[in-house]
Amino acid sequence: MTLDRRSFLGAVPIASLGLAAGGARAQYGAAPPSSTAAPAADTDTLVLLAGDTLPRSLAGEPARLQALLDKHAKPGDGYLLGGAVTELETAFSALLGKEDTVFMPTGTLANHIALRLLCGENRHALVQQESHVYRDESNAVTTLSGINLVPLAPGKAAPTLEEVGAAIERAEIGPYPIRVGAIALESPVRRAQGAALTPALVAGIAKLAREKKIPTHLDGARLLLMSGMPGFGVKAYCGHFDTVYVSLYKYLGAPFGGVLSGPRPLMAKARELRHIFGGTIYHGWQAALPALDALDGVEERHARVRAAGERLLAALERTPGFKVRRVDNGSNLAMLEIGPERLAGLEQRLQKANVRLGKLNEGKVLLGFNESILRRDTDYLLKALV
């Protein structure tokens, strides 16, 4: 299959692509551009200390996708069946340790379908108050499936095991008992600056849920950013959940989409619901191909990203004029406070080094570590900042 620029831009929405040809800015929901952004940047060597994914130029996307097409004999799918889509589903099932995986056009649809299937007639689900399901999906689960979402742990990344137990007890004990249909947990939590739920906490909540015969769902949109965290392994972590959602565009280079994984009978029903809710789009190969390519070695790469980020933070902590504010159980984000003596000339230093930050606000900036940090060593990055 040969793809020219016109047909590519017709297949993939321009707004979903990363960096405009003439300027550097973070891809796929990363921090807004700062005053340190140069009018032009070499995106192939750019280190973008913001967002979750590699910066890419719009002009280079057709060639990137064509190269991926050249690697696959039969990449095309029809209504999300066959080709790269089916190959991607198989790869994710192996990565997450689940029986089956379903391509989803959006994460909102993936989370909704998971909770609808897990709850069944028990339309009462426990969620984090700061979760995407509760704060960013416009009451989709409640409006379309009649499921009452009970928010826990306001202002925090995660509820404690005791809080979850108390919420179950409040529902099940009383004059009119209600059975909890599902527990949904997001990790990492974007609204909590990327804080992750520790493997120990997840294991404790999962054990309680099994004892109560309550199914569990993981909104793991940014799950793979946890690679390299102490005690974390993708399969082991996902093993605590009945269903798992992972995003394709947060850090896997796809223009849209996600996957939902779980037991094979449940995923067969998920495919039916995807169609009912209008999600069985004609083609998904444009998203499946980049994500499939990025999956090869993804855990190892993101563990290296985490290690590189830790080295930079440690170096900044030792350097006068910088103060690092770490996130408890953080994934790939940290707050950096920059003193006036370091702000002087910062823009010019970063432009010369082809390094960019997110938006500066009164000398503070939220650092985000993605694969672009692997393009330079710690000494190079520290020199650009200092």
KEDRENGU-298302 format. One record per residue: residue in three letters; residue number from 1; x, z, y of N, C-alpha, C in turn. Coordinates in steps of 0.1 Angstrom, whole numbers, m for minus. Each point is the difference from the previous one (the first is absolute). Layout:
N
{node "ALA",NUM,{X,Z,Y},{X,Z,Y},{X,Z,Y}} ...
# end
This chain:
386
{node "MET",1,{9,0,m12},{m9,0,12},{9,0,12}} {node "THR",2,{m3,m10,9},{8,0,13},{m8,4,11}} {node "LEU",3,{6,8,9},{m8,6,11},{7,m4,13}} {node "ASP",4,{m7,m6,9},{5,m2,13},{m5,11,10}} {node "ARG",5,{5,0,12},{m3,11,9},{m15,0,4}} {node "ARG",6,{m5,m12,1},{m15,m1,4},{m9,6,m11}} {node "SER",7,{3,m4,m12},{m9,5,m11},{2,14,m2}} {node "PHE",8,{13,5,2},{2,15,m2},{m7,8,11}} {node "LEU",9,{0,m5,12},{m7,8,11},{m15,m1,m1}} {node "GLY",10,{m4,m11,m7},{m14,0,m3},{m5,9,m11}} {node "ALA",11,{10,3,m9},{m3,9,m12},{1,14,3}} {node "VAL",12,{10,4,10},{2,14,2},{m2,2,15}} {node "PRO",13,{m8,10,4},{m3,3,14},{13,4,7}} {node "ILE",14,{2,m7,12},{12,2,8},{1,15,3}} {node "ALA",15,{m10,7,3},{1,14,5},{5,9,m11}} {node "SER",16,{m1,m5,m13},{5,9,m11},{15,m1,m2}} {node "LEU",17,{7,m10,7},{14,m2,m2},{8,9,9}} {node "GLY",18,{13,2,m3},{7,10,6},{5,m2,14}} {node "LEU",19,{11,m7,3},{6,m1,13},{m3,m13,6}} {node "ALA",20,{m5,m1,12},{m1,m13,7},{14,m6,1}} {node "ALA",21,{0,m13,1},{13,m7,0},{9,4,12}} {node "GLY",22,{m6,4,11},{8,3,11},{2,14,3}} {node "GLY",23,{m4,9,m8},{2,14,3},{0,9,m12}} {node "ALA",24,{6,12,1},{1,9,m12},{m11,10,2}} {node "ARG",25,{m8,2,m10},{m9,11,0},{m4,4,m14}} {node "ALA",26,{m4,12,m2},{m2,5,m14},{m11,m7,m7}} {node "GLN",27,{1,m2,m13},{m9,m7,m8},{m11,9,m6}} {node "TYR",28,{m12,m5,m1},{m11,6,m8},{m2,14,4}} {node "GLY",29,{m4,2,12},{m4,14,4},{11,9,4}} {node "ALA",30,{12,m5,2},{11,9,4},{m2,4,15}} {node "ALA",31,{9,9,4},{0,5,14},{0,m11,10}} {node "PRO",32,{m6,2,12},{0,m11,10},{14,m2,5}} {node "PRO",33,{3,m12,5},{13,m3,5},{4,9,12}} {node "SER",34,{12,4,1},{5,8,10},{7,m8,11}} {node "SER",35,{4,7,11},{7,m7,11},{14,m5,m5}} {node "THR",36,{4,5,m12},{13,m4,m5},{m1,m14,m7}} {node "ALA",37,{m12,m6,m2},{m1,m12,m7},{6,m12,9}} {node "ALA",38,{8,m8,m6},{6,m11,7},{m9,m12,m1}} {node "PRO",39,{1,m10,10},{m9,m11,m1},{2,m8,m12}} {node "ALA",40,{12,0,m6},{2,m7,m13},{9,8,m9}} {node "ALA",41,{m3,m1,m13},{8,7,m9},{2,m8,m13}} {node "ASP",42,{11,1,m7},{3,m6,m12},{m7,9,m11}} {node "THR",43,{m11,m4,m5},{m8,8,m9},{7,1,m14}} {node "ASP",44,{9,m9,m3},{7,1,m13},{10,11,0}} {node "THR",45,{5,4,12},{10,11,0},{m6,12,8}} {node "LEU",46,{m12,m1,5},{m5,11,8},{m2,13,m8}} {node "VAL",47,{3,11,6},{m3,13,m6},{m11,6,8}} {node "LEU",48,{m12,1,m5},{m12,5,7},{m3,14,m5}} {node "LEU",49,{3,10,8},{m2,14,m3},{m14,4,4}} {node "ALA",50,{m9,m7,m5},{m15,2,2},{m7,m7,m11}} {node "GLY",51,{m11,6,m4},{m9,m7,m10},{5,1,m14}} {node "ASP",52,{m7,m6,m9},{3,1,m15},{6,m12,m6}} {node "THR",53,{1,m11,6},{4,m12,m7},{10,m8,8}} {node "LEU",54,{6,m10,m6},{10,m8,6},{m6,m8,11}} {node "PRO",55,{6,m1,12},{m4,m9,10},{2,m15,m4}} {node "ARG",56,{m10,m8,3},{1,m14,m3},{m5,m8,12}} {node "SER",57,{6,m13,1},{m5,m9,10},{m11,m8,m5}} {node "LEU",58,{m9,m3,9},{m11,m9,m3},{5,m14,m4}} {node "ALA",59,{10,m5,7},{5,m13,m2},{6,m1,m14}} {node "GLY",60,{5,11,m5},{7,m1,m13},{m9,2,m12}} {node "GLU",61,{m13,4,2},{m9,3,m11},{m3,m12,m9}} {node "PRO",62,{m2,m12,5},{m3,m12,m9},{11,m2,m9}} {node "ALA",63,{13,1,5},{11,m3,m9},{1,11,m11}} {node "ARG",64,{m3,13,4},{1,11,m10},{m10,m2,m11}} {node "LEU",65,{m12,m4,4},{m11,m2,m10},{3,m12,m8}} {node "GLN",66,{5,m11,6},{4,m12,m8},{10,4,m11}} {node "ALA",67,{10,8,4},{11,4,m10},{m7,8,m11}} {node "LEU",68,{m9,8,3},{m7,7,m11},{m9,m9,m9}} {node "LEU",69,{m6,m10,6},{m8,m10,m7},{10,m8,m10}} {node "ASP",70,{12,m3,5},{9,m7,m8},{5,8,m13}} {node "LYS",71,{m1,13,1},{4,8,m11},{m11,2,m11}} {node "HIS",72,{m12,m4,3},{m11,2,m9},{m7,m13,m4}} {node "ALA",73,{0,m3,m13},{m6,m13,m5},{m14,m1,4}} {node "LYS",74,{m8,10,m2},{m15,0,2},{m4,12,8}} {node "PRO",75,{2,0,13},{m3,12,8},{m14,1,4}} {node "GLY",76,{m8,m11,0},{m13,0,5},{m10,8,m8}} {node "ASP",77,{m10,5,6},{m11,7,m6},{m13,m6,4}} {node "GLY",78,{m11,3,m7},{m13,m4,4},{m9,12,0}} {node "TYR",79,{m5,4,12},{m8,12,1},{7,12,m6}} {node "LEU",80,{13,1,3},{8,12,m4},{2,1,m15}} {node "LEU",81,{0,m12,m7},{2,0,m15},{11,m10,m3}} {node "GLY",82,{11,5,m7},{11,m9,m3},{11,0,10}} {node "GLY",83,{11,m7,m4},{11,m2,9},{7,13,4}} {node "ALA",84,{4,0,13},{8,11,5},{m8,13,1}} {node "VAL",85,{m14,m2,2},{m8,12,0},{m1,8,m13}} {node "THR",86,{m2,m7,m11},{0,6,m13},{14,6,m3}} {node "GLU",87,{10,m7,3},{14,4,m2},{3,13,8}} {node "LEU",88,{m5,1,12},{2,12,8},{m8,11,m6}} {node "GLU",89,{m12,m2,m4},{m8,11,m6},{7,6,m13}} {node "THR",90,{6,m9,m8},{7,4,m12},{12,9,4}} {node "ALA",91,{7,m5,10},{12,7,5},{m3,14,5}} {node "PHE",92,{m11,1,8},{m4,13,5},{m4,9,m11}} {node "SER",93,{m7,m5,m10},{m4,9,m11},{12,6,m7}} {node "ALA",94,{10,m8,m1},{13,6,m6},{6,10,9}} {node "LEU",95,{1,m3,13},{7,8,10},{m7,14,1}} {node "LEU",96,{m14,0,0},{m7,12,2},{m4,7,m13}} {node "GLY",97,{2,m7,m11},{m4,6,m13},{m14,1,m2}} {node "LYS",98,{m8,m11,4},{m14,0,m2},{m4,m12,m9}} {node "GLU",99,{m12,1,m6},{m4,m11,m10},{m2,m13,7}} {node "ASP",100,{m6,0,12},{m4,m12,7},{0,1,15}} {node "THR",101,{2,m11,6},{1,0,15},{m9,m11,6}} {node "VAL",102,{m6,2,11},{m9,m10,6},{5,m2,15}} {node "PHE",103,{2,m13,3},{4,m4,14},{m12,3,9}} {node "MET",104,{2,6,11},{m10,3,10},{4,m6,14}} {node "PRO",105,{m9,m6,7},{4,m6,13},{3,10,10}} {node "THR",106,{m6,12,m1},{3,11,10},{1,13,m7}} {node "GLY",107,{7,10,7},{1,13,m6},{m13,8,2}} {node "THR",108,{m8,m3,10},{m13,6,2},{m9,m3,m12}} {node "LEU",109,{0,m12,m4},{m8,m4,m12},{5,7,m13}} {node "ALA",110,{13,1,m1},{6,6,m12},{m4,15,m1}} {node "ASN",111,{2,7,11},{m4,14,0},{m14,2,m3}} {node "HIS",112,{m9,m8,7},{m14,1,m2},{m4,m2,m14}} {node "ILE",113,{4,m11,m6},{m4,m3,m14},{5,11,m9}} {node "ALA",114,{12,5,2},{5,11,m9},{m9,12,1}} {node "LEU",115,{m3,4,11},{m9,12,1},{m14,m2,m5}} {node "ARG",116,{m5,m12,2},{m13,m3,m5},{m1,0,m15}} {node "LEU",117,{11,m5,m6},{0,0,m15},{3,14,m6}} {node "LEU",118,{9,7,7},{3,13,m6},{m11,10,2}} {node "CYS",119,{m7,m1,11},{m11,10,3},{m12,m3,m9}} {node "GLY",120,{m3,m13,m2},{m13,m3,m7},{m12,6,7}} {node "GLU",121,{m7,8,m7},{m12,6,6},{3,14,7}} {node "ASN",122,{12,4,m2},{4,13,7},{7,m3,13}} {node "ARG",123,{m9,m3,10},{5,m5,13},{4,10,10}} {node "HIS",124,{11,7,m4},{6,10,8},{15,0,m3}} {node "ALA",125,{8,m4,10},{14,m2,m2},{8,9,10}} {node "LEU",126,{11,6,m5},{9,7,9},{12,m9,5}} {node "VAL",127,{2,1,13},{11,m8,6},{7,8,10}} {node "GLN",128,{12,m4,4},{7,6,12},{m7,m5,13}} {node "GLN",129,{m1,10,9},{m6,m4,13},{9,m11,7}} {node "GLU",130,{13,1,m2},{8,m10,7},{3,m12,m8}} {node "SER",131,{m8,m2,m11},{3,m12,m8},{m6,m13,6}} {node "HIS",132,{5,m11,m5},{m5,m13,4},{m15,m1,m4}} {node "VAL",133,{m3,4,m12},{m14,m1,m5},{m10,7,10}} {node "TYR",134,{4,11,5},{m9,8,9},{1,m4,14}} {node "ARG",135,{12,m4,5},{1,m2,14},{0,m14,5}} {node "ASP",136,{3,m10,m9},{3,m13,4},{m8,m11,m7}} {node "GLU",137,{m11,4,m8},{m7,m10,m7},{m15,m1,4}} {node "SER",138,{m3,6,12},{m13,m2,6},{m12,5,m9}} {node "ASN",139,{3,11,m7},{m11,5,m9},{m4,m10,m11}} {node "ALA",140,{9,m9,m4},{m4,m11,m9},{m5,6,m13}} {node "VAL",141,{7,11,m6},{m4,5,m12},{m14,7,0}} {node "THR",142,{m3,6,11},{m13,7,2},{m11,m10,3}} {node "THR",143,{3,m10,9},{m10,m9,4},{m4,m10,m11}} {node "LEU",144,{10,m4,m8},{m3,m11,m10},{m2,6,m14}} {node "SER",145,{4,12,m3},{m2,6,m13},{m6,14,0}} {node "GLY",146,{m4,5,12},{m7,13,0},{8,12,m5}} {node "ILE",147,{13,m1,1},{8,11,m4},{4,9,11}} {node "ASN",148,{m3,13,m1},{3,10,10},{15,3,m1}} {node "LEU",149,{7,m2,11},{15,3,0},{1,14,6}} {node "VAL",150,{7,9,m7},{2,13,5},{15,1,4}} {node "PRO",151,{2,2,13},{14,0,5},{7,13,m1}} {node "LEU",152,{12,0,m5},{8,13,m2},{13,m1,9}} {node "ALA",153,{5,12,3},{13,1,7},{1,m7,13}} {node "PRO",154,{m9,3,10},{1,m6,13},{13,2,7}} {node "GLY",155,{6,m11,5},{13,1,7},{12,1,m9}} {node "LYS",156,{m2,0,m13},{11,1,m9},{1,m12,m9}} {node "ALA",157,{11,m2,m6},{1,m12,m10},{m8,2,m12}} {node "ALA",158,{0,13,m5},{m6,2,m13},{m7,14,m1}} {node "PRO",159,{m10,1,m8},{m6,13,m3},{9,7,m10}} {node "THR",160,{m1,13,0},{7,8,m11},{m9,0,m12}} {node "LEU",161,{6,4,m11},{m8,0,m13},{m11,10,2}} {node "GLU",162,{2,11,7},{m11,9,2},{m12,m6,8}} {node "GLU",163,{4,m8,10},{m11,m6,8},{m8,m10,m8}} {node "VAL",164,{7,m7,m9},{m8,m9,m9},{m9,7,m9}} {node "GLY",165,{5,11,m6},{m8,8,m9},{m12,6,7}} {node "ALA",166,{2,5,13},{m11,6,7},{m10,m11,3}} {node "ALA",167,{4,m12,3},{m10,m11,3},{m8,m3,m12}} {node "ILE",168,{6,0,m11},{m7,m3,m13},{m10,11,m2}} {node "GLU",169,{4,12,2},{m8,12,m3},{m12,0,10}} {node "ARG",170,{2,m4,12},{m11,0,10},{m11,m11,m4}} {node "ALA",171,{5,m11,m6},{m10,m10,m5},{m7,4,m12}} {node "GLU",172,{7,6,m10},{m5,2,m13},{m8,13,m2}} {node "ILE",173,{3,10,9},{m6,13,m2},{m10,2,12}} {node "GLY",174,{m12,4,m4},{m10,2,11},{m14,m3,m6}} {node "PRO",175,{m10,2,9},{m14,m3,m5},{m2,m15,m3}} {node "TYR",176,{7,m9,6},{m1,m14,m3},{13,m6,m2}} {node "PRO",177,{5,2,m13},{14,m5,m3},{1,m15,2}} {node "ILE",178,{12,m4,4},{4,m14,2},{13,m2,m8}} {node "ARG",179,{m1,m11,m8},{13,m3,m8},{9,m9,9}} {node "VAL",180,{12,4,1},{10,m8,7},{3,m13,m8}} {node "GLY",181,{m2,m11,6},{2,m13,m8},{14,m5,0}} {node "ALA",182,{8,3,10},{14,m4,0},{8,7,11}} {node "ILE",183,{13,1,m2},{9,5,10},{9,m12,3}} {node "ALA",184,{1,m3,13},{9,m11,5},{11,6,8}} {node "LEU",185,{12,m4,m2},{12,5,7},{8,m12,5}} {node "GLU",186,{4,1,13},{9,m10,6},{14,5,0}} {node "SER",187,{10,m8,m4},{14,4,1},{8,m12,0}} {node "PRO",188,{9,m2,10},{2,8,12},{m12,m1,9}} {node "VAL",189,{m1,10,10},{m11,0,9},{4,m5,14}} {node "ARG",190,{m4,m12,3},{4,m6,13},{m4,9,12}} {node "ARG",191,{m12,6,0},{m4,8,11},{7,13,1}} {node "ALA",192,{9,3,m10},{8,12,0},{15,m4,1}} {node "GLN",193,{2,m11,7},{14,m5,2},{7,m3,m14}} {node "GLY",194,{m8,m5,m9},{6,m4,m13},{4,11,m9}} {node "ALA",195,{m6,12,2},{3,11,m9},{m6,m3,m14}} {node "ALA",196,{7,3,m10},{m4,m2,m14},{m5,12,m7}} {node "LEU",197,{m8,m1,m10},{m4,11,m8},{10,1,m11}} {node "THR",198,{5,12,m2},{11,2,m9},{m5,m2,m15}} {node "PRO",199,{9,m4,m9},{m4,m2,m14},{m6,13,m5}} {node "ALA",200,{5,12,4},{m5,12,m6},{m15,3,5}} {node "LEU",201,{m3,m3,13},{m13,2,5},{m10,m10,m7}} {node "VAL",202,{4,m13,m1},{m8,m10,m7},{m3,4,m14}} {node "ALA",203,{10,5,m7},{m1,4,m14},{m10,12,m1}} {node "GLY",204,{1,10,9},{m10,11,0},{m14,m4,3}} {node "ILE",205,{m2,m9,9},{m14,m4,3},{m5,m8,m11}} {node "ALA",206,{8,m9,m6},{m4,m8,m12},{m4,9,m12}} {node "LYS",207,{7,10,m2},{m3,9,m11},{m13,7,2}} {node "LEU",208,{m2,5,13},{m13,6,3},{m12,m10,m2}} {node "ALA",209,{3,m13,5},{m11,m10,m1},{m3,m3,m15}} {node "ARG",210,{10,0,m8},{m3,m3,m15},{m8,11,m6}} {node "GLU",211,{4,13,4},{m7,11,m5},{m15,0,3}} {node "LYS",212,{m3,m6,12},{m13,m1,6},{m7,m13,m4}} {node "LYS",213,{8,m9,m7},{m5,m13,m4},{m4,m8,13}} {node "ILE",214,{9,0,10},{m2,m7,12},{11,m11,1}} {node "PRO",215,{m4,m13,0},{10,m10,1},{7,0,14}} {node "THR",216,{12,m7,0},{8,1,13},{4,m14,3}} {node "HIS",217,{2,m2,13},{4,m13,6},{12,2,10}} {node "LEU",218,{10,m9,m1},{11,1,9},{0,m12,10}} {node "ASP",219,{m2,3,13},{2,m10,10},{15,0,2}} {node "GLY",220,{7,m9,m7},{15,m1,0},{4,m12,8}} {node "ALA",221,{m7,m3,11},{3,m12,8},{15,m1,2}} {node "ARG",222,{7,11,4},{14,0,2},{7,8,m11}} {node "LEU",223,{m5,0,m11},{6,8,m11},{14,m3,m3}} {node "LEU",224,{5,m12,1},{14,m3,m4},{10,5,10}} {node "LEU",225,{m5,3,12},{9,6,10},{5,14,m4}} {node "MET",226,{m6,6,m10},{4,13,m6},{12,m1,m9}} {node "SER",227,{3,m12,m4},{12,m3,m9},{12,7,5}} {node "GLY",228,{7,8,m8},{11,7,4},{m2,15,4}} {node "MET",229,{m13,4,1},{m3,13,3},{2,9,m12}} {node "PRO",230,{5,12,2},{3,9,m12},{m12,2,m9}} {node "GLY",231,{2,m3,m13},{m10,2,m10},{m11,m11,0}} {node "PHE",232,{2,m10,8},{m10,m11,0},{4,m12,m9}} {node "GLY",233,{m10,m4,m8},{1,m12,m8},{m13,m7,1}} {node "VAL",234,{m1,m13,1},{m12,m7,3},{m10,2,m12}} {node "LYS",235,{4,m2,m12},{m9,1,m12},{m4,14,m2}} {node "ALA",236,{9,10,1},{m4,14,m2},{m10,4,11}} {node "TYR",237,{2,m4,12},{m8,4,11},{m14,m6,m2}} {node "CYS",238,{m1,m13,m3},{m13,m6,m2},{m7,4,m13}} {node "GLY",239,{8,6,m9},{m6,5,m12},{m10,11,2}} {node "HIS",240,{0,7,11},{m9,10,3},{m14,m5,5}} {node "PHE",241,{m1,m13,3},{m12,m5,6},{m6,m11,m10}} {node "ASP",242,{m14,0,1},{m7,m10,m8},{2,m14,6}} {node "THR",243,{m1,m1,13},{2,m13,7},{10,2,11}} {node "VAL",244,{6,m12,3},{11,0,11},{m2,m13,8}} {node "TYR",245,{1,2,13},{0,m12,9},{14,m1,7}} {node "VAL",246,{5,m12,0},{13,m2,7},{m2,m12,9}} {node "SER",247,{5,1,12},{0,m11,10},{10,m11,m3}} {node "LEU",248,{m3,m12,3},{10,m11,m2},{7,m4,13}} {node "TYR",249,{m6,4,11},{5,m5,13},{7,11,8}} {node "LYS",250,{0,13,m4},{6,10,7},{16,m2,0}} {node "TYR",251,{5,m3,m12},{14,m1,m2},{4,m10,m11}} {node "LEU",252,{m9,m8,m5},{3,m9,m11},{0,m15,5}} {node "GLY",253,{m1,m2,13},{2,m13,6},{m12,m9,m1}} {node "ALA",254,{m12,4,m4},{m12,m8,m1},{m7,0,13}} {node "PRO",255,{m8,m10,3},{m8,m1,12},{m12,9,0}} {node "PHE",256,{m5,3,m12},{m12,8,m2},{m1,5,m14}} {node "GLY",257,{m10,8,m3},{m3,4,m14},{5,13,m5}} {node "GLY",258,{m5,3,m12},{4,12,m7},{m4,m1,m15}} {node "VAL",259,{4,10,m7},{m4,0,m15},{m7,14,m3}} {node "LEU",260,{m9,m1,m9},{m6,12,m6},{3,1,m15}} {node "SER",261,{6,11,m5},{4,1,m14},{m7,11,m6}} {node "GLY",262,{m3,m1,m14},{m7,10,m7},{m3,m4,m14}} {node "PRO",263,{m9,7,m7},{m4,m3,m13},{m6,m14,m1}} {node "ARG",264,{2,m7,m11},{m5,m14,m1},{m15,m1,2}} {node "PRO",265,{m8,8,m7},{m15,m1,2},{m4,2,14}} {node "LEU",266,{6,10,7},{m3,2,14},{4,m11,9}} {node "MET",267,{11,m6,m3},{5,m12,8},{m9,m12,m2}} {node "ALA",268,{m6,m1,m12},{m9,m11,m2},{m12,2,10}} {node "LYS",269,{m5,12,1},{m11,3,9},{5,m2,15}} {node "ALA",270,{12,3,3},{6,m2,13},{m1,m15,4}} {node "ARG",271,{3,m9,m9},{0,m14,3},{m15,m4,3}} {node "GLU",272,{m9,6,m7},{m14,m4,2},{m4,5,15}} {node "LEU",273,{4,12,3},{m3,6,13},{7,m8,11}} {node "ARG",274,{12,m4,m2},{8,m8,10},{m8,m12,3}} {node "HIS",275,{m6,m7,m10},{m8,m12,3},{m13,4,8}} {node "ILE",276,{m7,10,m5},{m12,5,7},{2,3,15}} {node "PHE",277,{11,6,3},{3,3,14},{7,m11,7}} {node "GLY",278,{1,m12,m5},{5,m12,7},{15,0,0}} {node "GLY",279,{7,6,m9},{14,0,0},{7,m9,m9}} {node "THR",280,{m7,m8,m8},{6,m10,m9},{3,m13,8}} {node "ILE",281,{11,1,8},{4,m11,8},{5,m12,m8}} {node "TYR",282,{0,m12,6},{3,m12,m8},{14,0,m5}} {node "HIS",283,{10,4,8},{14,0,m4},{6,13,5}} {node "GLY",284,{9,6,m9},{8,11,4},{15,m2,m2}} {node "TRP",285,{4,m12,m4},{14,m2,m2},{9,2,12}} {node "GLN",286,{m6,m3,12},{9,2,12},{4,14,2}} {node "ALA",287,{m8,10,m5},{5,14,0},{7,4,m13}} {node "ALA",288,{m5,m6,m11},{6,4,m13},{15,m4,m1}} {node "LEU",289,{3,m12,4},{14,m4,m1},{10,8,7}} {node "PRO",290,{m1,3,13},{10,9,6},{0,14,m6}} {node "ALA",291,{m11,5,m3},{m1,14,m6},{7,0,m14}} {node "LEU",292,{m3,m10,m8},{6,m1,m13},{16,m1,1}} {node "ASP",293,{4,m8,9},{15,m1,2},{6,13,5}} {node "ALA",294,{m7,8,8},{5,12,5},{0,12,m10}} {node "LEU",295,{m9,m2,m10},{m1,11,m10},{13,1,m9}} {node "ASP",296,{7,m10,m1},{13,0,m8},{10,10,6}} {node "GLY",297,{2,11,m6},{10,10,5},{m6,8,11}} {node "VAL",298,{m13,1,2},{m5,6,12},{3,15,1}} {node "GLU",299,{m1,7,m11},{3,15,0},{15,2,4}} {node "GLU",300,{9,m7,m6},{14,2,3},{3,m3,15}} {node "ARG",301,{m6,m11,5},{2,m4,14},{m5,11,10}} {node "HIS",302,{m12,5,m3},{m5,10,10},{6,14,m2}} {node "ALA",303,{6,2,m12},{8,12,m1},{13,m1,9}} {node "ARG",304,{5,m12,0},{12,m2,9},{m4,1,14}} {node "VAL",305,{m12,m5,4},{m5,1,14},{m1,15,4}} {node "ARG",306,{m5,8,m9},{m2,14,3},{14,6,1}} {node "ALA",307,{9,m3,m8},{14,6,1},{7,m4,13}} {node "ALA",308,{m2,m13,4},{6,m5,12},{m6,7,12}} {node "GLY",309,{m13,2,0},{m7,7,11},{5,15,1}} {node "GLU",310,{2,6,m12},{5,14,0},{14,1,6}} {node "ARG",311,{8,m10,m3},{14,0,5},{0,m2,16}} {node "LEU",312,{m9,m9,5},{m1,m1,14},{m5,12,7}} {node "LEU",313,{m10,6,m6},{m6,13,6},{11,11,0}} {node "ALA",314,{7,1,m11},{10,10,0},{11,m2,10}} {node "ALA",315,{4,m13,2},{10,m3,10},{m5,3,15}} {node "LEU",316,{m13,m3,2},{m6,2,13},{m1,15,3}} {node "GLU",317,{m2,8,m11},{m1,15,2},{13,5,4}} {node "ARG",318,{11,m6,m4},{14,5,3},{4,m5,14}} {node "THR",319,{m8,m9,6},{5,m6,13},{m7,6,12}} {node "PRO",320,{7,5,10},{m6,6,12},{m9,m11,7}} {node "GLY",321,{m11,5,5},{m9,m9,7},{m11,m6,m8}} {node "PHE",322,{0,4,m13},{m11,m4,m9},{m6,12,m7}} {node "LYS",323,{m13,0,m2},{m6,11,m7},{m10,m7,m10}} {node "VAL",324,{1,3,m13},{m8,m5,m10},{m11,9,m4}} {node "ARG",325,{m12,m4,0},{m12,8,m5},{m5,m7,m13}} {node "ARG",326,{4,7,m11},{m4,m6,m13},{m14,4,m3}} {node "VAL",327,{m6,m9,m9},{m14,3,m5},{1,7,m13}} {node "ASP",328,{m7,11,m2},{0,7,m13},{m5,m10,m11}} {node "ASN",329,{8,m1,m10},{m3,m9,m11},{m2,m14,5}} {node "GLY",330,{8,m4,10},{m1,m13,6},{4,m11,m9}} {node "SER",331,{m6,m12,3},{4,m12,m8},{10,m8,8}} {node "ASN",332,{m4,m8,10},{10,m8,7},{m1,1,15}} {node "LEU",333,{m6,11,5},{m1,2,15},{6,13,4}} {node "ALA",334,{5,0,12},{6,12,6},{0,m2,16}} {node "MET",335,{m2,11,7},{0,0,15},{14,2,5}} {node "LEU",336,{4,m8,9},{13,1,6},{m1,3,15}} {node "GLU",337,{6,10,5},{0,3,15},{14,m4,5}} {node "ILE",338,{0,m8,11},{12,m5,5},{2,5,14}} {node "GLY",339,{12,7,2},{3,6,13},{3,m11,10}} {node "PRO",340,{m1,4,13},{3,m10,11},{13,m7,m1}} {node "GLU",341,{11,8,m4},{13,m6,0},{1,m11,m11}} {node "ARG",342,{m9,1,m10},{0,m11,m11},{m10,m11,4}} {node "LEU",343,{m10,3,8},{m9,m11,4},{7,m10,10}} {node "ALA",344,{10,5,7},{7,m9,9},{7,m11,m8}} {node "GLY",345,{m3,m12,3},{6,m12,m7},{m6,m3,m14}} {node "LEU",346,{m9,8,m4},{m5,m2,m14},{m6,m14,m2}} {node "GLU",347,{m8,m5,9},{m6,m13,m2},{11,m11,m2}} {node "GLN",348,{10,1,8},{11,m10,m1},{8,1,m13}} {node "ARG",349,{2,13,m4},{7,2,m13},{m8,m6,m12}} {node "LEU",350,{m13,3,0},{m8,m4,m11},{m1,m15,0}} {node "GLN",351,{m2,m6,11},{m1,m15,0},{13,m6,m5}} {node "LYS",352,{11,5,5},{13,m6,m5},{2,2,m15}} {node "ALA",353,{m4,11,m5},{1,2,m15},{m11,m6,m8}} {node "ASN",354,{m10,m5,6},{m12,m6,m7},{m7,11,m8}} {node "VAL",355,{m2,11,7},{m7,12,m6},{m12,3,10}} {node "ARG",356,{m12,3,m6},{m11,3,8},{m7,13,m4}} {node "LEU",357,{m6,7,10},{m7,12,m3},{m15,m3,3}} {node "GLY",358,{m9,9,m4},{m14,0,4},{m1,4,15}} {node "LYS",359,{m12,3,4},{m3,3,14},{6,14,4}} {node "LEU",360,{8,0,10},{5,12,6},{m10,7,9}} {node "ASN",361,{m2,13,m1},{m9,7,8},{7,13,4}} {node "GLU",362,{4,0,13},{7,12,6},{12,4,m9}} {node "GLY",363,{7,m10,m4},{12,3,m8},{m2,3,m14}} {node "LYS",364,{m12,m2,m5},{m3,3,m14},{m4,m14,m6}} {node "VAL",365,{4,m1,m13},{m4,m12,m7},{m2,3,m15}} {node "LEU",366,{m10,m6,m6},{m2,2,m14},{8,m10,m8}} {node "LEU",367,{10,4,m7},{8,m8,m9},{m7,m4,m13}} {node "GLY",368,{1,m12,m4},{m6,m5,m12},{11,m7,m8}} {node "PHE",369,{1,3,m13},{11,m6,m8},{m6,m10,m9}} {node "ASN",370,{5,m12,0},{m4,m11,m9},{12,m7,m5}} {node "GLU",371,{m2,m11,m8},{12,m6,m6},{10,m6,10}} {node "SER",372,{m4,m2,12},{10,m5,10},{11,10,2}} {node "ILE",373,{m2,13,m2},{11,9,2},{12,m2,m10}} {node "LEU",374,{m3,m7,m11},{11,m3,m9},{9,m11,5}} {node "ARG",375,{m3,m7,11},{8,m10,5},{13,5,7}} {node "ARG",376,{0,12,4},{11,6,7},{3,14,m5}} {node "ASP",377,{13,4,1},{3,13,m4},{m3,11,10}} {node "THR",378,{1,12,m3},{m3,11,9},{8,0,12}} {node "ASP",379,{13,m2,m1},{9,0,12},{m4,m11,10}} {node "TYR",380,{m4,m11,m5},{m4,m11,9},{m13,4,8}} {node "LEU",381,{m10,6,m7},{m12,4,6},{2,11,10}} {node "LEU",382,{8,10,m4},{3,11,9},{7,m4,13}} {node "LYS",383,{9,m10,m2},{7,m5,12},{m9,m7,10}} {node "ALA",384,{m10,m7,m6},{m10,m7,9},{m8,10,7}} {node "LEU",385,{m4,11,m6},{m8,10,6},{8,9,10}} {node "VAL",386,{13,2,m3},{8,9,8},{7,m7,11}} 
# end
